[in-house]
């Protein structure tokens, strides 16, 4: 499937485990195929900070499941599988030294 279901949208998720446990993030997918992300406060809804826009790729697996991946300016690659039906996510963050799996949910 070639349709980019994220283009022009913002998606928030939080992590239940891993080094980012208890943190929430907002990803904004621009019309030009780039993404910016920033930490978000789950309770207040405010989002602060973030990194410069980078290109992302998205692949739809089923109507409810997709994978999105990008290489952040920090040198970390984040690949996240999202199940919109269960609202669960699984992210794999990696750089040249480390590989981490984190689980969470859409918010």
C-alpha positions, 0 to 999 in steps of 0.5 A: 500500500502506498497511502501515507495515513500519517501525513498531515496528522499528529499522533501521541503515545506513551511508554509503559516500560524501557528507558522512556517509561512514564513519558509521552510523546507527540509526533507531527507528520507534515505534508512534506513527508517529515516528522517532528516529535516532542515530549508531551504531558499526558495530563495537561496535553502540553508538548514541549521541546523536540527535534528538527524535522526529519524524513520518515517512512510508514508501512501499513500492515493491515487496516489497523496496524502500521509501522513508522520509522525515522532517523532522528538528528540525535542519531537514534532510529525509532521504529514503532509498530502501532495497532490502532484497534488495541491502541498498543505500540511497540517501539525499537530504538537503536543507535550504533551502540544500543538496541532497546524495545519499549512498549506503550499505548496511543493516547 
